[in-house]
Amino acid sequence: MRLDDYRFDGPGDIGSAEKPSTWLCGIEFGDSENINPALVAEEGFSVEKQWGYPGGYNRKAHKLLCCIEGYPISEAFEFAKERSIFASPDCGYMLTNLFPENCLTVDTWSAEAQARTGFASKADYIAYVRNVCFKTMRAQVKEHRPKLFIGVGVTHERDFVSIASEPEIKCELAEFKVGNHTKRIRLYPGETPLAVVPHLTSAGGLNSNESIEMTGKIIRERLL
């Protein structure tokens, strides 16, 4: 894939203005569970397979979507199977990422990544994607008009906002505690409602069913 050709794509349903879908957007594909569309087509991407991935990102994504739709988190697997979440081109949900390069962590920039992209540093690569690809990705949001855009990873909040929201829309901050840990959800109402949530697998993220349930409830009540 040439970087200047990169656009939102991914397992699931990109939707349309007439039949909008929910987009769940991470930061970048992980080396351990590359879920780019070409591999999905080649290998399949069943809900059962997604629930077995190491790290649990897809499993927690299904749980979050289940709670946003108002179902108990205990029904997440059945919910995901019934709707073929990310596994069908007309399921109503798409899984995608801001940046196309496969990286084990957000700090990783291997020799292989340098060779594939032509960028010696990750900072230069990210700057290029922002300056070149984000315009196309923004146009896609305008065209497909997702009914909800979920940005996963608060450190990239401004990236999600620049692509999915409007500069005049103010952030509504929602906070709640799980034990002694405060979770913060950033909400941007608008033509394309945007929720920026903590990462689904990080130590300080949405790492419990309780935190996922609360996040889903907040998004459902304030944005939908």
N, C-alpha and C positions, 0 to 999 in steps of 0.2 A: 504494500500500500504506500503510495506517495503521500507525504504529509499534506501537500496542498490539495489533495483529493479527500482528505478526512472530513467526515461529517457524522452526525449522530446516526448510529446504526446499532443493532444488537439483537440478541434473542428476544422474541416476542413481537409485539404489535405497535408499530409507530403511529397508527391511527390517522385520522384526517379531521378536518374542520367539521365535517358532517357526523363523524363517529370518532370523537376524540378518545385517546387512551391516557393512562397514567404512566409517566416516565419516572423511573428510579435511576438516578445518575450518580455513579461513583466518581472517583478521581482518575483511576487508571486500571487497566487489566493487570491482574496478578500473574506472576510466573507459574504459581502452583495450580491455578485453575483458570487457564485462559479460556474465556467464553466469547471470543470474537465470533461473528456470524459465520465465517467460513468453516470454523471447527464445529460449530453447532450443526451446520448442514451435513457435515461429514460424519460426525460421531453421534448425533442425537443429543437431546437436552431435556430428558423427561424430568418430571417433578421428583421422582424417586432418586434419580441421579443427582439432581441439585441438592437434595437433602443429605446426600452422602459426601458432599465436597468437604475437604478439610477446612477448618476455620469457621464454618457455619454461616458465611455471609449470605448465601442464597436462602438458606433456611430462615434466618432472621428477617430477610427482606420479605419473604412470604408471610411471616408472622405480623410484620408491620402492616402490610397491605390488608391482611385479614382484619386487623383491629381498626384500620382506617375505614373499612367497609362496614364496621359495626358488629362483627362477629367475635365470639370469645376466642382468645388466643389458643385455647385447647383444641379448637377446630381448624387450626391453620393448615395442617397437612391435607385434610379433606377439602378445605376451601381451595388450596392451591391445585390439587388434583382435579377437582370439578371444573375449574376455570383454565386449567393447563397454563398456569402462570409462567410467563417467559418461554413456554414450550410450543406455543401455537402462534401463527401469524395473525390470528384474529382474536386473541385472548383478552385484549383490552389493557395490556400492561407491557411495557418495554423496559429492558435492562440495558443501560448504556454507560458511557464514561466520558469525562472531559478530555482526556488525553489518550492517544492510541497506543503508545509504546507499552510493552509488557515489562513490568517492574515488580520485583518481589516486595519491596516496600517503597514508600514515597521518597525515601532518601537514596534509593538504589540507582546507579547509572553505570552499567557494566560496559566492558569492551565490546560486547555483542550489541548493546544498545547504541553505542557510538557508531559502530559499523553499519547498523541498519538505518540509522537516521542521518548520519553525516554530521552530527553535532558533537563536539568534544565535551561539552558540559550540559548538564540537565537544565540549568538556568537558561541557556541559549535556546534549547529545544522548546521549553515551556513558553518562552517569550515568542517564539515563532508561531506556535500553535495559537496563542492568544491573539497575535496580530493578524494572522492569515486565516486560520480555521474558524475562529469564533464568529466571524462575520457570517459564514455559511451556516453555522450551527444556530445562530440567532435567527437567520432567515427561515430555517427549518421549523423553529418554534412558532414563528409567525404563520407559517403555512399550515402546519399540522394542528396547532392550537391544542396542546395537551390539556386535559381537564384538571390535571395536577402534575406539577413537576417537583420531585423530591430530590434535593441535593444532599448527598451523603458525605459529610466531612466539613466541619465548620471552618477549618483553616482556609478553605476555598470558597467561603461565602461570597466574596466579591465576584468571583468567576461565575458562580451560579446566577447571581443577580444580573450581571452584565448580559448574560445569554437569555434568561427566562423572565426577567421582570422589567420594570420601567424606572428610570432615575427618580421620578417624582413620588414613587410609592415608598412609604416609610416602613421600616421594620417594626413588627410587633413582637416583642420578646416574651416568651412564655418560659417560666421556670418551675421546676418541681424537684423534690428531694427523694432519693431512694437510699435509705439508710442515712449515712452522713455525706452522701455525694449529691451535688446539685447538677441537674441536667438542664440545658438551655436549648430551646427550639426557636429558630428564627422564622417568622411568618411574614410573607409578602402577599397580601391580597391583590387581585387584579384580574385582567383578562385571562392570564395564565397564573393561577395561584401557585406560589412557590413556598415550599417548606425546606429549610436547611436544618438538618438533624445531625447529631453526633454520629461518628462512625459506628457501624454495626458490630465490629469485632475488636475495637481497641479497648484497652483497660478502662478508660474513662468514658467510654461510649455507651451505646444502648446494649449493654452486656447482660441484661436480665429480662425475664418475661415482664416483670413489673414496669421497667422503664420503657419497654416496647409498647405495652398496653397504654400507659399514660401518654406517650407520644402519639399513638394512633388516635386516641380520644381527643387530644388537643387539636390535631390536624382536622379531624372530622368536624368538630364543633366550630372551629374558627375559620376554616377555609372553604368548606364544602356545603 
